[in-house]
Amino acid sequence: MQAAEGLIDTRDSVFSKPDPDISKEMKGFFMLLSAQIVVKNLADFFPDTEPESLPATLTLGRPLFLGSQDTWPAGHVCLCESLPETLPRQALPENTLVFFHRETNFLRVLHSANLIRIPDSASVTGLFNKIQEIFDRYDRWDEQLKDLLRKGNNLTSMLDCSFPVFGNPVLVQASDFSLLAHSSVIDENAALHHLIDPAVGFDTASAEKLDPEYRELQNKKEPFLMPSYYTGSRQLCVNLFEHGVFSCRVMLSEELTPLSSEQAALLAHLSEYLQAVLQRNEEARSGSGHSLGKILEDIIMERLTDYTAIDNQLSEYGWFSSHYYCCLSLTRSVDNEEGLSGNYLCRYLEEMVKGSCAFPYGDDILVFVNLSRHDRTMDQLLTALTPFLRDSLLKTGASSSIQGTIDLRYSYLQARTAQEIGNKYENYRWVHRFEDVSLTYLCDCCIRDMPSHMVVSQKLLTLRRYDEKHHSDYCETLRTYLESEKNAVQSARKLFIHRSTFLYRLERIQEIVPIDFNNEDELFYLLLSFRILDLKDKEMTQVTYI
């Protein structure tokens, strides 16, 4: 992990964080700056001074002039023509930055990067005014952040007002890799669209989730530098925590201008405001139960059963009773604690499938799709989704297409049934459609309360036992005859035997078990019995494929 000049490698060290000893009350009235920030903004005055050698913590208040005093004024930028002889001859406090015009003998006993000589071409008064302008600029930014927080504005507003400060886009990413907010400049600049591209984000998140070094970064309490091999560009990051647990990350992406070390403390300062907004939003969400996902969950759980209320609430989201819908039920095929979280997958699926609503439901992920708004058929939807489902190890059950909102709960039941039946009998498939497993489902229902030998035709069981004992094929002959709609010629052709041989077999079947071939109910029962026995045979020999 290689850090560029002026930035710090995350394996060796970290950026300094704001001094926790600075009074919160003082921060409420004015913004403190670091020596790095001040000197960086005075590059025209001090082109040879390296800001990286100075403290990076936000500990400095507005400038003042040094007079005849006997203590160093801590927490301020100080200016003077020459250092007063009355000051103590000891190390300069780290949270003091001093600019002086003329050297004196007193200077020889002090060795500190925080003592900077003003060039002869500049005046103390002119430098004082310039430093005031620097503080004014950052104070205006801080006041903007405070004002946005008071007015209840969103994260994006804070990121946008911070863009002039950093010169690069900022993103806020949740711990599950879902993107919470980003600077508007990303939307306005096509060259930055990769930062919010769902496909790129999914690939990056999948790789990062499995990287032990990346996972270790979630524990960092200080700002740190993310190398470019993760996302394509370096990122200065600040982790946010909730009750001591990593919750999200603020990321300054090096896209338009080079990152510099003094930005770490500024990003941490911005992150305090962003965390306040996130906490406020979380409180608002916990007190609100009205969202599309919540409505659909209430329908599934039968907490919402009034069809008029269902139509009214769904219509607020543009889901109308005239539209067509389907439901997908997704389950991971293997337990994978390192896999992407359900919330991230839900957001990614909603990005992939226009007109959808995805949410975790127990161990599954449910996706309701408004096919009328999605503007694709069921076949097109599932064809487009299958590669993603396979790569993500997600087994899926898909309902049939339905019109209207009345049967949304049954659409979910279809999807869940397709998933359960498909995984039980054809586990090698990634997508199971209810239409494809519906007959299997009906047969499965028949033997849900009683064993198969108590449900199927006893005549068929008798014929089966006869075949096993005498090594005959009368069951197969009977089945072919029934499936060929009692056409003897066609049945003989399918069995690759002469017609007379087939007719002889049919006579023998009648001798073993009398069957009324004119009774449609009995013939249907026999065919259903064949299907049920097939199902039991398949269940006994099922091989699981991952």
Buried (B, 14 or more C-beta within 10 A) or exposed (E): EEBBEBBBBBEEEBBBBBBEEBEEEEBEEBBBBBBBBBBBBBEEBBEEBEBBEBBBBBBBBBBEEBEEEEEBBEBBBBBBBEBBEEBEEEEBBBBBBBBBBEEEEBBEEBEBBBBBBBEEEBEBEEBBEBBBEBBEBBBBBBEBBEEBBEEEBEBBBBBBBBBEBBBBBBBBBBBBBBBBBBBBBBEEBEEBEBBBEBEBBBEBBBEBBEEEEBEEBEEBEBBBBBBBEBBEBBBBBBBBBEEEEBBBBBBBBBBBEEBBBBBBBBBBBBBBBBBEBBEEBEEEEEEEEEBBBBBBBBBBEEEBEEEEEBBEBBEEBEBBEEBBBBBBBBBBBEEEEEBBBBBBBBBBBBBBBEBBBBBBBEEBBBBBBBBBBBEBEBEEBBEEBBEBBBEBBBBBBBBBBBEBBEBBBBBBBBBBBBBBBBBBBBBEBBBBBBBBBBEBBEBBEBBEEEEBEEBBBEBBBEBBEBBEEEEBBBBBBBBBBBBBEEEBEBBBBBBEBEEEEBEEBBEEBEEBBEBEEEEEEBBEBBBBBBBBBBBBEEEEEBEEEE
